[in-house]
């Protein structure tokens, strides 16, 4: 039996392996969405598919990859046929995935003939076909319109590439060299992780690795149960709304949470959420459950607590109720590409409920949306370039501090794509980029600012697609704080400004057109009149709040 020090050594080694995999993807990937935006994740799993360790990447990925792997093992792939030199991939939301741009790859790890673990990588690929470049169509009404749907399949079998699968993918995507390059990066990352685990198993043996995995999960479960046990028992509710699904315009989508804390367990009932919608603003249960788990994990620690190791053990004390056919548990063949809007807003609703449980830990609403837009430029020779941008906004004011401006919060953990990288690779110019004054919600603790970003088209032809939200329902404030700003999307052509719909496909653009996006800030926390006058004066001096907005929101004497 392993001692506690050995268990801790193995746990940290597993986390280091996931981090090595992370660096491998970063250094070898080809597309800007993976290499610069950092929209990917890596993790290590036990032999049964439970997440043991992960890199510091995308919460929406990491809390769902274990769900997908267990689905594959239970329903889609014979575990006994999955050998040490096989790599299985899929992007199918209805096989346990999230949405089609996310291709996940898994590889088993063996020692002394026994399966001891899996390693996994997930990348958001630049394009997988479908109605719009970037595969983020706003008007899809069934998943068949969203792009190439890859069932669980062996991309590599017994160490040999399945050339038919590679050819099938190449033939159906807009930027095959970038996608296949990123896919090869995932495979390299898997081998780096597998090699690290094999080295570890050489020291501790197959039985030691299996024992360590089980005990690591048990320790996280015990720590999570203790954290929940310190919360007050009771039932807490909160509701937030998405603007619409892009098809039935003006019809809000309800995200309702009923959260019950009972001793050392939490039950989250999502039965009050809206039914699934026509457009792609739906989520599978894997996606929605990742938001539930992330929210509980965020709320579980108070200042001074020992950190809880993030793994599948944390999920055990949490139960989600979500009947099939709801927007949070869509039924095939509903489109789901904009599932991140559902999970962002579900997380906002979860935080609203958890604020009633642990009010000293939970901030006001962050921007709660991925501002996804794509540009496909078309040259005279019909060659095409594709840019996928995912913009962010401000985080909410916290009981102890102001929100953070232009900060990737919630279900994603993205970076920005450098302007120089975009302009060197395609005929687009970023003409403006910065923090948006007055976008943070007023409060004793001000919400963080959103941002503005403006693109100019330098090609003869271009097609623009947007899939965004928070243009009608602003991020809420808490404890008397006020909501943040709404988003705006504006086309300027020959000096004339026209508002663009936040959910639109293939809008034709011409040389000289400028598209400007303004994102929401975070909600304010606490009554605005309680804000420190010195802090408000600093906001005005730095341009975060204009003098007129200061007077309107904070009083005539501001």
HELIX and SHEET records of a PDB file:
HELIX    1   1 UNK A    4  UNK A   28  1                                  25    
HELIX    2   2 UNK A   32  UNK A   35  1                                   4    
HELIX    3   3 UNK A   59  UNK A   71  1                                  13    
HELIX    4   4 UNK A   72  UNK A   76  3                                   5    
HELIX    5   5 UNK A   79  UNK A   81  5                                   3    
HELIX    6   6 UNK A   93  UNK A   95  5                                   3    
HELIX    7   7 UNK A  143  UNK A  145  5                                   3    
HELIX    8   8 UNK A  163  UNK A  171  1                                   9    
HELIX    9   9 UNK A  176  UNK A  229  1                                  54    
HELIX   10  10 UNK A  285  UNK A  299  1                                  15    
HELIX   11  11 UNK A  312  UNK A  315  5                                   4    
HELIX   12  12 UNK A  339  UNK A  357  1                                  19    
HELIX   13  13 UNK A  419  UNK A  425  1                                   7    
HELIX   14  14 UNK A  528  UNK A  530  5                                   3    
HELIX   15  15 UNK A  533  UNK A  542  1                                  10    
HELIX   16  16 UNK A  547  UNK A  554  1                                   8    
SHEET    1   A 7 UNK A  51  UNK A  54  0                                        
SHEET    2   A 7 UNK A  40  UNK A  46 -1                                        
SHEET    3   A 7 UNK A 114  UNK A 124 -1                                        
SHEET    4   A 7 UNK A 102  UNK A 111 -1                                        
SHEET    5   A 7 UNK A  87  UNK A  90 -1                                        
SHEET    6   A 7 UNK A 153  UNK A 157 -1                                        
SHEET    7   A 7 UNK A 160  UNK A 161 -1                                        
SHEET    1   B 4 UNK A 234  UNK A 242  0                                        
SHEET    2   B 4 UNK A 253  UNK A 262 -1                                        
SHEET    3   B 4 UNK A 265  UNK A 269 -1                                        
SHEET    4   B 4 UNK A 318  UNK A 321  1                                        
SHEET    1   C 4 UNK A 384  UNK A 391  0                                        
SHEET    2   C 4 UNK A 371  UNK A 378 -1                                        
SHEET    3   C 4 UNK A 461  UNK A 467 -1                                        
SHEET    4   C 4 UNK A 503  UNK A 510 -1                                        
SHEET    1   D 5 UNK A 428  UNK A 435  0                                        
SHEET    2   D 5 UNK A 451  UNK A 457 -1                                        
SHEET    3   D 5 UNK A 514  UNK A 518 -1                                        
SHEET    4   D 5 UNK A 488  UNK A 493 -1                                        
SHEET    5   D 5 UNK A 496  UNK A 499 -1                                        
END                                                                             
